[in-house]
Structures are given as C-alpha cells and as structure tokens.
Amino acid sequence: MAPTENGDERGGHGKPPGSSNNNILFDQSKNEQISLTSGFKKLQMHLKNWKLSNHREEITAERLTPFRVFMIANPREKFTPQEYDSMKRYIDNGGSILLTLNEGGESRQMTNVNTFLKNYGIEVNDDSVIRAAYYKYFYPKEALILDGVLNRAIAENAHLIAATTPAPKNQKKSQNNVVVDKSLRAQVACSLEFVYPFGASLTVQPPSVPVLSTGTTCLPTQRAICAFYTSPSKSGGRLCVCGSTMIFHDTYLEKEQNRRLLDVVIEFLTNSSFRLNEIDAEVPDVSDEILSPDLIAMSEMLKCSLHDVEELPKDVRKLLDTQLYNLDLTLIPKMIRAYEELQMKHEPLTLIKPQFEVPMPSLKPAVFPPIFRDCEPPSLELFDLEDYFASETSRLNQLTNKCSEQDLDLFIKEFGNIAGISSRMPVDQRGGKQILEFIVTQLFEFKRMYQPGMDDDYLGGHNPLDSGRYTFGTGGGIGASNFDRLIVDS
C-alpha cells in the first residue's frame, strides 16, 4: 500500500471500518500523554504505508467509521458513557481499537477505562511491573521480558519460529483440562524478547485472551500484560489492550524486538485472517493474582491482645524450670572410679609455677619530653648576586634584550646607571635628555682636546669639564671613569 501524508481526520470517508482502508486515528481528546509529534515519531515513520490522523473532538461513531484503527495512548481524562457506546458500536461494526496505559492503572491516570474494558473481560491493575533480576537495563521498571509469549500465533506472525504442525491426537480437549506440550510452550514463550517499560499488569477473562505475560523474572510473576479480543459479530472488530504506552515510544521502539511486536499488534488489528491458537487461548500460562501484605501499613496498626492473663504465683521459684540446667554431685563417684580404671593417682591438682629463662627487662614510665615548636628563621630579602657581579657588557646586553623602541627613555636611564654616568650628575638632572647631553658634551670635549701624539700625562692631568656646566668631585679625570673607558674602547 503506497504511503500517504498525515492529517487531521482527512480521507477515508464513506469506507466502513471493516474494509481494507489504510487510515489510523490517534486520539488527543483525553489529554493523552503521547502524540504523533511527541513520542511517536519513529512509530509514524514505521507505519509509513498508513495514513495517520489526529482526533481532538468528542468521540462519536460517525467520526470513527472512516478509520480502520483507533488508537488511545494513555488517556488522562474520563470518558463519557456516550463515548463508550460509540466505541462499542465501532468494534461491533468491524473497527479496531488499540488502548494502552501506564503503571498505576486508571487510578494514577485519573481516567475510567476499566468501565469500558470490563465488557470485554479486561481490567488494568493499579500496580507496576518490575524486573527482579538486573540484566541490560539499570532501572527496574524497564522490565526486560525474555519468556513472555503466551500464544504461538504471536511467534508465528512475528516470523520467529516456523508454523507448528497440527496438534497430535493425544491433545484432546475435555471439560476440565487441555493437554499441552510443555516443551513447545517453553519454545513459544522464549520466541520474542521485548522491553516492557513503566507498565502495569492486566486481569484477563473470557472472551478476551492474554497473549503476553511478565514471564518468570518480573514481578508480578506470570501475569498478563497484553490481551486480544475479537468481536463475535459478522464484521469481526478487534480490541487490543496493553498495560504500557512506553513500549511503542521512540525511546524503546528500537530496543530488543519491540518493533516486531508492534507489527504483530497492527497485523492482528487490521488482518481478519489473524487467528490465535485455540489451545493456548483456552489454557494460558498465567498465574493467579497474589496479594502481598503491606507490612509498613500493618506495623502502624497495632492492636492489644485480648487473651486473659493468669495471676502470678506467690512462690516465684515455681516459675523457674530446674530441669533444663542443674548442679548436683551425682557424677562424683563415677569420676573417682575413673582414676582407678585409668591408673592415675587421685590427688588434688597443683599449680605449676612458670620458669622464665630470660629476666624481664627493667620497666620505665612511658613519658616523653614535650616537643616545643622552634621559631621560624628570619625572612631574608632575595638578592640576585649574578646581576650584581655581572660585567657592564653583560648588563647592557640584558638591558638591550628587555627593552624595545617604546622603552627608549628607560633604556637611556638604565644605561646611565650601568655606565656610571648618573652618579656623576645631580640627582634632579638624571633624565634621558640630560644623559644624552652629557654624552655629547663629553664627545665634543674629547675630540677637541685629543690630538695624535699628545702626551698622555697632559691628557690625564687636565679635565676640561671642570669649568663647564657640570661640577664633579675632585680627582675625576676622563681616563678614570667607566664612560671614558667605553669611549676609548670604541
């Protein structure tokens, strides 16, 4: 069947529900938890050959007639009796309904679906299915069921095991029981693995048939979780009730074989040739409901005892049972005769004094002198000796590497300190311009006074700067300063 676009109740008008139309209607009138756009996107892609529509108005038989399947996913509001009558007539006329709930049943969802389902022998219980043993999934309510298939028709339509042969002659029905092949039933139970998340159990009675159960590893054990109903009318409408809506959610549809289980459910609802196995349907492998007492609630409901209390005797010794434990001298004669039989002397026991080969060491009191905290050493200022004792050339190279073109003024001042120029200048005149002026003045004076062949004594004994702008200390010749040595080296 060619895929069609989704819409809201469009197309399919005039076709009876039992006809082979491809319309599925999703109810949204009862504040359903999941919709086509929120939670059923993967289901919508999987059913691409079906035309999926949304329903947001009151449920009537006229609105349901054009659609092949009517799906109600976890309703959270109550249905009216008129809506239940419309849904019942829809099934009798050949339509199919898929109804799913979640844990807690109708009491938690604030709905009344059991009023409608009791006409078909189905009731959603107010419980939660959990897995008793951890396997694959961490949360216990994400119950992984490995042996939950109750009817072999589910396995056959899921294409997991081959179709079974006709029942042997010894498998005859009687009024009381039906003979069932247990090995085949075990094979059928393990034929489909699926995840049953956040679901409740069902109570199923005829005319409905349970097809899936909780298996042997989940609690409650061997209880129905999915049931099928086929209308006895000529049109043959069908009903499928599942205790978990999340089993077809986008989160779990791809887990295990949930997608294949969805195909089986859709096949049952839309294919009139789908038939359940009569033997498995008549004797399903489900257990009776076992109610567990609420011990916490019972512990808070204390009741006094109504038994009569006997009066205590005046002699308290009558309350003691002296036969359990007693002390007497009846065994002493037997003990004395035992000495003669064992050929031992009958004498009182003596204490053997111990002999120590190594003398005990002298004891000292376990007292230790107090430990006082010493004063911390004085904190010393960090001083870099390497920079202090480095040569002038090394210090100038380090200064050149640190400074850039923007640090020209700082470079000139540091150069004056390293070369010993700043110490020869007044404190308030040690700027960059004053240092450059001092250097230029020294160069001019040196060029003017120095001539080739001039006597060194004359050059060292005369200081041309003494009468200039700057005033220096006595004995400061040009040849004696660091700066003068740098000029001569250049």
Secondary structure by P-SEA (a helix, b strand, c coil): cbbbbbbccccccccccccccbbbbbbccccccccccccaaaaaaaaccbbbbbbcccccccccccccbbbbccccccccaaaaaaaaaaaaabbbbbbbbcccccccccccccccccccccccccbbbbbccccccccccccccccccccaaaaaaaccccccccccccccccccbbbbcaaaaaaaaacbbbbbcccccccccccccccccccccccccccccbbbbbbccccccbbbbbccccccccccccccaaaaaaaaaaaaacccccccccccccccccccbbbbcaaaaaaabbbbbcbbbbbbccccccccccccccccccaaaaaaaaaaaaccccccbbbbbbbbcccccccccccccbbbbccccccccccccccccccaaaaaaaaaaaccccaaaaaaaaaaaaaccccccccccccaaaaaaaaaaaaaaaaaaccccccaaaaaaccccccccccccccccccccaaaaaaaac
